[in-house]
């Protein structure tokens, strides 16, 4: 039943085999480059924010790393072919023929969005919403280009939420706070050394 739903949704969302190059430009940009909004958001929070913002950024980063590890584990034990491998779409992304579930790009962006919703920074409070919209756009583009089924993206969103909740609402948040404290010390070390030299 899920497989039928997956294929039906794919037929509705995937690009036609004869789509022109201009119609592929935005989906290709989203599918290949929008992922870089993730580190950009974390760097902005770290550099321009305070300890609360940095804690949120570290928690989001840890959540994303854990989610990626979880996705890799799932892919290694459960192989699900991509739409182009099933002959249901063209491979506009020129993606490798590996397992499609869950989408790595989507899981990173969804996990960051959920994490920053659960532990909001003081600055850029709604950055989670921007990342959530980017995650949805990236998910759509990767379906449209034949690299993923819709349930690969839904699975990434659900796994991302579970991971973000686990890191931010359990004893793991102690590691997030310790990691933030250590990273702040390392970050301020060069500035402290420079100020000591001037004195």
Buried (B, 14 or more C-beta within 10 A) or exposed (E): EEEEEBBEBBEEBBBEEEBEEEEBEEBBEBBBEBBEBBEEBBEBBBEEBEEBBBBBBBBBBBBBBBBBEBBEEBBEEEEBBBBBBBEBBBBBBEBEEEBBBBBBBBBBBBBBBBBBBBBBBEBBEEBBEBBBEBBBBBBBBBBBBBBBBBBBBBBBBBBBBBBBBBBBEEEBBEBBEEBBBEBBEEEEEEEEEEEEEEE
